[in-house]
Amino acid sequence: MKLPQPNLNALWASLLIEELIRNGIDYFCLAPGSRSTPLTVAVAENGKAKTCLHYDERGVAFHALGYGRATGRPAGVITTSGTAVPNLMPALVEAAMEQIPLLVITADRPPELRDCAANQTIDQTKIFGDFVQWFVDLACPSRQIPAKVVLSTIDQAIHRSIGPTAGPVHINCMFREPLDPTPANEDFRDYLAPLAKWLPKSCPHTEYERPLRMANPKALDDLSHLLDKVERGLVVIGRLSCPSEQSAASDLIETLRWPVCADITSGLKSRGISSTILACHDVLIRTEAFAAIHHPEVVLQLGGRFVSKHLEAFIQRSAPDHYVLVTNHPKRQDPSHGVSLRIEGDLGQVCQCLADRLSPRPDSPWLVSWQKGSARARQVFETFAQREKTLSEPQVARLISRYMASDQGLFIASSMPIRDMDLFADALGPAVSVGSNRGASGIDGTIAAAAGFAAGLRKPLTLLTGDLALLHDLNSLNFLRCDDYPVIVVVINNDGGGIFSFLPIAQFDRFFEKYFVTPHGLTFEKAAQMFGIHYYHPETAPALQSCYEEALAKGHSAIVEVTLDRKKNHGLHMQLLKDMQDALRDDHKDAAKDSRNGQQR
């Protein structure tokens, strides 16, 4: 291949970008800046590079995060020096918490301009601390440093980002002027001679073979024997990172035939995947009459963390004889400190090996009892949803999950949207890829991450978000102007932070409204107009369904704004939960009465 060689800065940057592409990293998220000029030009000149441009570094990083979440491969984030760099921190924190691969390449001033009040210069050395898997301060381009140093550095960075403990990596690149591709009339043939074998090929300089991460066969044998003889078992499925994990987990739960509490981020919430998946597990475990007699002997958790704090509390109260966690990373994932056995390895392979070792079993009374309870609670909600035409947060979650297209993705904002979707999503809706920033559970970067998730999936996407999350990331609506992978933003506007109504601080009126709810009095029609995005404002449940289906059919990004009363919605949530729990209590009393009558006869 012929590398651009106007000057040494340009040559190094071209080597760096080319080596990334040879490793399969071809998606670059760039924010404009001067010191990063060599890197930006190198991306622009490489015909294999795909680019996403945005003027806000925070949004750029979250977009790359969403892409990495969808693909399992890092995107390259390129920024200039100075305050552009710390703006990447929130996305890097999320990537670190969720083991999402991310490659951050920041431009920096040369050593002689550090710590001397030079313009746009801050200390970028290890600025992200322990949130990155690896940091390297790449020296200024110099003929005294062999060109292969650039290549091997990139290869190591990618290996660290996608390795056993995946996550973000930071490469800090110092550049002296000239930054632009001004010809220096230098001859680089001798300098590039050691790369004679690399240049004509398309493979990386150093190829890393990823190690097989298979669990100990004896441990799997022992675990399968345990699972085989347990009657009262419960499966909990947290975030799953790819379709192969989802497929293997589905095979395992079908073989095991235990009740399954599948988190919305698992992508397995749809009951069409398996009849063992409980649509309303969160209601069951919060109903004392049900939970008191449904303590599992063994809990098997697959994948990452889950949304429901009530599920975690239920497991802790149940004190199972065995709490088994199967995960694909070495980090401790045990906030209740109750895990008794931890199996680490490729999650898909572990699930498949367990399924192969287990004996198929018929449905047990234990499973049927959970299924009946979930169906009873769901019936109460469905009766409400079919009767009530007024819009509410539970209605929005149900309608979106029911009518979204099977060939798209779903991204869910933190706070109330993900809780509503976890609790009220339609169990008969399509099974789709689900993304959400639940590592640190922040609301920042939601739109940017959703757009990146769509780009990684290469599919259209629906984003369910609240008004504060949308306001927080408003300028990322710029990502939605491209209709390659349109994003339909369904925003619940209840004029503030609705989740705070569910917290104890809501009882303290003198603080609550001003300092926690933070009402803003804004709507999003003008924002949609500013960015050239289609806008809808339905006022009833049938109107929402109609608007949403129309937006799907048009194939363009859109904002669907649902205006709700925060206080009414809090009351509705509480009443719905009470009605569902009351139905379960009544069923429990009837079953107990029937049991006593049978004994008397």
C-alpha positions in Angstrom: 0.0 0.0 0.0 1.0 3.6 -0.5 1.0 5.6 2.8 0.5 9.4 2.7 4.0 10.9 3.4 3.9 14.7 3.3 5.7 14.9 6.6 6.5 12.7 9.6 3.4 13.7 11.6 1.2 12.7 8.7 3.1 9.4 8.2 2.8 8.4 11.8 -0.9 9.2 11.9 -1.5 7.2 8.7 0.4 4.2 10.2 -1.8 4.4 13.3 -5.1 4.6 11.4 -4.1 1.9 8.9 -3.1 -0.5 11.7 -6.5 0.1 13.4 -8.3 -0.8 10.2 -6.2 -3.9 9.7 -7.4 -5.0 13.1 -11.0 -4.5 12.1 -11.4 -1.1 13.8 -12.8 1.0 11.0 -15.4 3.2 12.7 -14.1 6.5 13.8 -15.9 9.2 15.9 -14.3 12.6 15.6 -14.8 16.0 17.1 -13.1 19.0 15.4 -9.8 20.4 16.7 -6.4 21.6 15.7 -3.9 19.4 17.6 -5.6 16.3 16.3 -5.3 17.4 12.6 -2.8 14.7 11.6 -5.2 12.0 13.0 -8.2 13.5 11.4 -6.6 13.8 8.0 -5.3 10.2 8.2 -8.9 9.0 8.8 -10.2 11.2 5.9 -7.5 9.9 3.5 -8.0 6.2 4.3 -10.7 4.8 2.0 -11.7 2.0 4.4 -12.5 4.3 7.3 -16.1 5.1 8.2 -16.6 8.3 10.1 -19.1 9.9 12.5 -18.5 13.7 13.1 -19.9 15.6 16.0 -19.0 18.9 17.7 -19.3 17.7 21.3 -16.6 15.4 22.6 -18.9 14.0 25.3 -21.5 13.0 22.6 -18.8 11.6 20.4 -17.6 9.3 23.2 -21.1 8.1 24.1 -21.8 7.4 20.4 -18.7 5.2 20.3 -19.8 3.6 23.5 -23.2 2.6 21.9 -21.3 1.3 18.9 -19.1 -0.9 21.0 -22.0 -2.1 23.0 -23.7 -3.3 19.8 -20.7 -4.8 18.1 -18.3 -6.0 20.8 -15.6 -4.1 18.9 -14.2 -0.7 19.8 -14.8 2.4 17.8 -12.0 4.9 17.6 -12.6 8.3 19.3 -10.4 11.1 18.1 -10.2 14.5 19.9 -7.9 17.4 20.2 -6.1 18.4 23.4 -7.2 20.4 26.5 -10.6 20.3 27.9 -11.8 18.2 25.0 -10.2 15.2 26.8 -12.0 15.2 30.2 -15.3 15.5 28.4 -14.8 11.9 27.4 -14.8 10.8 31.0 -18.5 9.9 31.5 -18.6 7.5 28.6 -15.3 5.9 29.7 -16.7 5.4 33.1 -19.7 3.6 31.6 -17.5 1.5 29.3 -15.3 0.5 32.2 -18.3 -0.5 34.4 -19.9 -2.6 31.6 -16.7 -4.0 30.0 -17.5 -2.2 26.7 -14.5 -1.9 24.3 -13.6 1.7 23.5 -10.5 3.2 22.0 -9.8 6.8 22.8 -7.0 8.6 20.8 -6.3 12.1 22.1 -4.0 14.6 20.6 -1.6 16.4 23.0 1.1 19.0 23.1 4.8 18.0 23.0 6.7 17.7 26.3 8.2 21.2 26.0 4.8 22.8 26.1 3.6 20.9 29.2 3.4 22.5 32.6 4.4 25.9 31.3 1.0 27.7 30.8 0.9 26.9 27.0 -2.5 27.4 25.5 -5.0 24.5 25.5 -2.6 22.3 27.5 -3.6 20.3 30.5 -2.1 17.2 32.1 -3.6 14.4 30.0 -1.2 11.7 31.4 -3.4 9.0 32.9 -6.2 11.5 33.2 -8.8 8.7 33.2 -7.1 6.8 36.1 -8.2 3.2 36.7 -11.2 3.6 34.4 -9.0 2.6 31.4 -7.6 -0.9 30.8 -4.4 0.6 29.5 -2.8 4.0 28.9 0.1 4.9 26.7 1.7 8.3 26.2 2.9 8.0 22.6 6.0 10.1 21.9 6.1 12.8 19.3 6.9 11.4 15.8 10.6 11.0 15.4 12.9 9.2 13.0 14.8 7.9 16.1 11.7 5.8 17.0 11.1 2.9 14.6 7.8 3.1 12.7 6.9 -0.4 14.0 6.6 1.0 17.5 3.4 2.8 16.3 2.0 -0.5 14.9 2.8 -2.7 17.9 1.4 0.0 20.2 -1.9 0.0 18.4 -2.0 -3.8 18.4 -1.5 -4.0 22.1 -4.1 -1.3 22.7 -6.8 -3.3 20.8 -5.8 -6.5 22.6 -6.3 -4.7 26.0 -9.6 -3.2 24.9 -11.2 -6.5 23.8 -9.4 -8.9 26.1 -10.7 -10.9 29.0 -11.4 -7.7 30.9 -12.7 -5.6 28.0 -13.1 -1.8 28.3 -11.7 1.5 27.3 -8.1 2.2 26.3 -6.4 5.6 26.1 -3.7 6.4 23.6 -2.3 10.0 24.1 -0.5 11.2 20.9 1.9 14.1 21.2 2.4 16.2 18.0 4.7 19.1 17.2 3.9 21.4 14.4 3.3 21.3 11.5 0.0 19.7 12.1 -1.4 20.0 8.6 -0.2 17.8 5.7 2.3 20.4 4.4 4.9 18.7 2.3 8.3 18.6 4.0 10.1 17.1 1.0 11.5 14.3 3.1 12.5 10.8 1.8 11.0 8.2 4.1 12.2 5.1 2.2 14.9 4.1 4.6 12.7 4.8 7.6 9.9 2.6 6.2 12.3 -0.2 5.0 11.8 -2.3 8.2 8.0 -2.4 7.2 8.7 -3.9 3.8 6.8 -7.1 4.6 4.0 -5.3 6.4 3.2 -2.7 3.7 1.9 -4.9 0.9 -0.3 -7.0 3.2 -3.6 -6.4 4.9 -2.9 -8.1 8.2 -1.8 -6.4 11.4 1.9 -6.1 12.4 1.3 -8.2 15.6 -1.7 -10.6 15.5 -3.1 -11.5 18.9 -4.8 -14.9 19.3 -7.6 -14.5 21.7 -7.3 -17.2 24.4 -10.1 -19.7 24.8 -12.0 -18.8 27.9 -13.7 -22.1 28.8 -14.7 -23.1 32.3 -13.2 -26.1 34.0 -15.0 -29.2 32.8 -15.1 -30.7 36.3 -16.7 -27.5 37.6 -19.4 -27.8 34.9 -19.9 -31.5 35.7 -20.4 -30.7 39.4 -22.7 -27.8 38.6 -24.8 -29.9 36.2 -25.2 -32.6 38.8 -26.4 -30.0 41.3 -28.9 -28.5 38.9 -30.2 -31.9 37.8 -31.3 -32.8 41.3 -32.8 -29.5 42.4 -36.5 -28.9 42.2 -36.9 -25.4 43.5 -34.5 -23.5 41.3 -34.6 -20.0 39.9 -32.8 -18.6 36.9 -31.9 -14.9 36.8 -30.7 -13.4 33.5 -28.9 -10.1 33.5 -27.4 -8.2 30.6 -26.3 -10.4 27.7 -23.8 -9.0 25.4 -24.4 -10.7 22.1 -26.8 -13.0 20.1 -24.7 -16.1 20.7 -25.1 -15.6 24.5 -28.8 -15.1 24.1 -29.2 -18.2 22.0 -27.2 -20.4 24.4 -29.0 -19.0 27.5 -32.4 -19.8 25.7 -31.3 -23.4 25.1 -30.2 -23.8 28.8 -33.5 -22.5 30.3 -35.6 -24.6 28.0 -33.7 -27.7 29.2 -33.6 -26.7 32.8 -37.3 -25.7 33.0 -37.0 -23.5 36.1 -38.8 -20.2 36.4 -36.8 -17.4 34.8 -36.5 -13.8 35.8 -35.1 -12.2 32.6 -34.0 -8.6 32.9 -35.1 -6.3 30.1 -31.4 -5.8 29.1 -31.0 -9.5 28.5 -32.9 -9.3 25.3 -34.9 -12.4 26.5 -37.9 -10.6 28.1 -40.2 -11.9 25.4 -42.2 -14.9 26.5 -42.1 -16.2 22.9 -38.6 -17.3 23.6 -39.5 -19.7 26.4 -42.6 -20.3 28.5 -40.4 -20.3 31.5 -39.7 -16.6 31.2 -41.9 -14.7 33.7 -43.5 -11.5 32.4 -44.2 -10.1 36.0 -41.4 -11.6 38.1 -40.9 -8.2 39.8 -44.5 -8.2 41.1 -44.3 -11.7 42.3 -41.2 -11.2 44.5 -42.7 -7.9 45.9 -45.9 -9.7 47.0 -45.3 -11.0 50.5 -47.9 -13.8 50.3 -46.2 -15.2 47.2 -42.6 -14.6 48.0 -42.9 -16.2 51.5 -43.6 -19.6 50.1 -41.4 -19.4 46.9 -37.9 -19.4 48.3 -35.5 -21.0 45.8 -33.0 -23.6 46.9 -30.6 -22.6 44.1 -30.3 -19.4 42.1 -28.5 -19.5 38.8 -27.6 -16.1 37.5 -26.4 -15.7 33.9 -24.8 -12.5 32.6 -24.5 -9.0 34.0 -26.4 -7.1 36.6 -30.2 -6.5 36.5 -32.4 -3.5 36.9 -34.7 -4.6 39.7 -33.4 -3.8 43.2 -36.4 -5.9 44.5 -35.0 -9.0 42.8 -31.7 -8.6 44.5 -33.4 -8.1 47.8 -35.6 -11.2 47.2 -32.5 -13.4 46.5 -30.8 -12.1 49.6 -33.9 -12.8 51.8 -34.3 -16.2 50.3 -30.8 -17.2 51.4 -30.6 -20.0 48.8 -28.3 -23.0 49.5 -26.4 -22.2 46.4 -26.1 -18.9 44.5 -24.3 -19.6 41.2 -23.1 -16.8 38.9 -22.0 -17.5 35.3 -20.2 -14.5 33.8 -17.7 -13.8 31.0 -15.3 -11.5 32.9 -13.1 -11.7 36.0 -14.5 -8.7 37.9 -16.4 -9.2 41.1 -20.2 -8.8 40.4 -21.8 -9.5 43.7 -23.3 -6.4 45.5 -25.1 -8.5 48.1 -22.0 -10.7 48.7 -24.1 -13.8 48.4 -22.5 -15.7 45.5 -21.4 -19.1 46.6 -20.0 -20.4 43.2 -18.7 -18.3 40.4 -18.1 -19.8 36.9 -16.1 -17.6 34.5 -15.7 -18.2 30.8 -17.3 -17.7 27.5 -20.9 -17.4 28.6 -22.4 -18.9 25.5 -20.2 -21.9 25.7 -20.8 -22.4 29.4 -24.6 -22.3 28.9 -24.3 -24.7 26.0 -22.1 -27.2 27.9 -24.5 -27.1 30.9 -27.5 -27.7 28.6 -25.7 -30.7 27.0 -25.0 -32.2 30.4 -28.5 -31.8 31.8 -31.4 -34.3 31.5 -34.6 -32.9 30.0 -37.3 -32.6 32.6 -41.1 -32.0 32.6 -42.7 -28.9 34.0 -42.7 -29.1 37.8 -45.4 -27.8 40.2 -42.8 -25.2 41.3 -42.5 -23.8 37.7 -46.3 -23.9 37.2 -46.9 -22.0 40.4 -44.6 -19.2 39.2 -46.1 -19.2 35.7 -49.7 -19.0 37.1 -48.7 -16.1 39.5 -47.0 -14.2 36.6 -50.0 -14.8 34.3 -52.4 -13.6 37.0 -50.5 -10.4 37.6 -50.2 -9.8 33.9 -53.9 -10.3 33.4 -54.6 -7.5 35.8 -52.3 -5.1 33.9 -53.7 -6.2 30.5 -57.3 -5.5 31.7 -56.2 -2.0 32.8 -54.3 -1.4 29.5 -57.1 -2.4 27.3 -59.7 -0.4 29.2 -57.7 2.7 29.8 -57.2 5.0 26.8 -55.4 7.8 28.7 -51.7 7.7 28.3 -49.4 6.7 31.2 -45.9 5.5 31.6 -46.9 1.9 31.9 -49.1 2.2 28.8 -46.1 3.7 26.8 -43.8 0.9 27.8 -46.5 -1.7 26.8 -47.3 -0.1 23.5 -43.7 0.4 22.4 -42.6 -3.1 23.3 -45.7 -4.6 21.5 -45.6 -2.6 18.3 -41.9 -2.1 17.6 -40.6 -3.9 14.6 -38.7 -7.1 15.0 -35.9 -5.9 12.7 -34.9 -3.0 14.9 -33.1 -2.3 18.2 -34.3 -0.8 21.5 -32.4 1.6 23.7 -33.7 2.5 27.1 -32.7 5.5 29.2 -32.0 5.1 32.9 -34.3 6.2 35.8 -38.0 5.5 35.1 -38.0 4.4 31.4 -35.9 1.3 32.0 -37.9 0.4 35.2 -41.2 0.8 33.3 -40.0 -1.3 30.4 -38.6 -4.0 32.8 -42.0 -4.2 34.6 -44.6 -3.5 31.9 -43.0 -4.5 28.6 -45.4 -6.7 26.5 -44.2 -10.3 27.0 -45.6 -11.2 23.6 -43.7 -8.4 21.8 -40.8 -9.1 19.4 -37.4 -10.1 20.9 -34.9 -7.4 19.8 -31.4 -6.2 20.7 -31.6 -4.0 23.8 -29.1 -1.4 25.0 -29.0 0.8 28.0 -26.3 2.6 30.0 -26.7 0.7 33.2 -23.0 0.5 34.3 -23.2 3.7 36.2 -26.9 4.2 35.5 -26.5 7.8 34.4 -28.8 9.8 32.2 -25.9 11.5 30.3 -25.2 10.7 26.7 -28.4 8.8 26.1 -29.2 10.1 22.6 -25.6 9.8 21.4 -25.3 6.2 22.8 -28.6 5.2 21.2 -27.5 6.5 17.8 -24.2 4.6 18.2 -26.1 1.5 19.2 -28.1 1.8 16.0 -25.0 2.3 13.9 -23.4 -0.7 15.5 -26.5 -2.9 14.9 -26.9 -1.4 11.4 -30.6 -1.3 12.2 -33.2 1.4 12.9 -33.9 1.9 16.6 -36.4 3.1 19.1 -35.2 5.1 22.1 -37.4 5.3 25.2 -36.3 8.2 27.3 -37.4 10.8 29.9 -37.4 14.5 29.4 -34.4 15.2 31.6 -32.2 12.7 29.8 -33.2 14.3 26.5 -32.5 17.8 27.7 -29.2 16.6 29.1 -28.0 15.4 25.7 -30.0 17.7 23.5 -27.2 18.6 21.0 -26.8 14.9 20.2 -30.0 15.1 18.2 -27.5 16.1 15.6 -26.7 12.4 15.2 -30.3 11.7 14.2 -30.2 13.9 11.1 -28.7 11.0 9.1 -31.3 8.5 8.2 -29.0 5.5 7.5 -30.2 4.0 10.8 -33.1 6.1 11.9 -33.9 6.5 15.6 -37.4 7.1 16.9 -37.2 8.9 20.2 -40.2 8.3 22.4 -39.8 10.9 25.2 -42.0 10.9 28.3 -42.2 14.5 29.3 -43.5 14.8 32.9 -41.7 18.1 33.5 -38.9 16.9 35.7 -37.4 13.8 37.4 -40.3 11.5 37.8 -38.3 8.8 39.6 -37.8 11.1 42.6 -41.5 10.7 43.4 -40.7 7.0 44.3 -38.0 8.0 46.8 -38.3 9.0 50.5 -37.3 12.6 49.7 -40.8 13.0 48.1 -42.3 13.4 51.5 -40.3 16.6 52.2 -42.3 19.2 50.2 -40.1 22.2 51.0 -37.1 20.6 49.2 -38.7 18.1 46.8 -40.1 20.1 43.8 -37.4 22.7 43.4 -34.3 20.8 44.2 -35.0 17.3 43.1 -37.8 17.2 40.5 -36.4 20.4 38.8 -39.4 21.2 36.6 -38.4 23.0 33.4 -41.6 23.8 31.5 -40.1 22.9 28.2 -41.4 20.9 25.2 -39.4 19.4 22.3 -41.3 20.4 19.2 -38.9 23.3 18.5 -35.9 21.1 19.1 -37.2 18.6 16.5 -37.7 21.5 14.1 -34.2 22.9 14.7 -32.6 19.5 13.8 -35.0 18.7 11.0 -36.6 15.7 12.8 -40.2 14.6 12.4 -42.3 15.4 15.4 -45.5 13.8 16.9 -47.4 14.7 20.0 -50.1 12.0 20.7 -52.5 12.6 23.6 -54.1 9.1 23.9 -53.0 5.5 23.8 -54.5 4.8 20.4 -53.0 8.0 19.0 -49.5 6.9 20.3 -49.9 3.6 18.6 -50.9 5.3 15.4 -48.1 7.9 15.5 -45.5 5.3 16.4 -46.5 2.9 13.6 -46.5 5.9 11.2 -43.0 6.9 12.2 -41.8 3.3 11.8 -43.3 3.1 8.3 -41.7 6.4 7.2 -38.2 5.2 8.0 -37.0 8.6 9.3 -35.8 9.7 12.7 -38.6 11.2 14.8 -39.5 12.5 18.2 -42.7 11.2 19.7 -43.4 13.4 22.7 -45.8 12.0 25.4 -46.8 14.7 27.9 -47.8 13.2 31.3 -48.7 14.4 34.8 -46.0 13.3 37.1 -48.1 13.1 40.2 -50.9 11.2 38.5 -48.4 8.7 37.1 -46.9 8.0 40.5 -50.4 7.3 41.9 -51.2 5.1 38.9 -47.9 3.1 39.4 -48.8 2.5 43.0 -52.4 1.5 42.3 -51.4 -0.9 39.5 -48.9 -2.6 41.7 -51.4 -2.9 44.5 -54.1 -4.3 42.2 -51.6 -6.9 40.8 -50.5 -7.8 44.3 -54.1 -8.0 45.6 -54.9 -10.5 42.8 -52.0 -12.6 43.8 -53.0 -12.5 47.5 -56.5 -13.5 46.6 -55.3 -16.5 44.5 -53.0 -17.5 47.3 -55.9 -17.5 49.8 -58.1 -19.5 47.5 -55.4 -22.1 46.9 -54.8 -22.4 50.7 -58.6 -22.7 51.3 -58.8 -25.4 48.6 -55.9 -27.3 50.2 -57.6 -27.2 53.6 -60.9 -28.4 52.2 -59.2 -31.3 50.4 -57.5 -32.4 53.6 -60.8 -32.3 55.6 -62.5 -34.5 53.0 
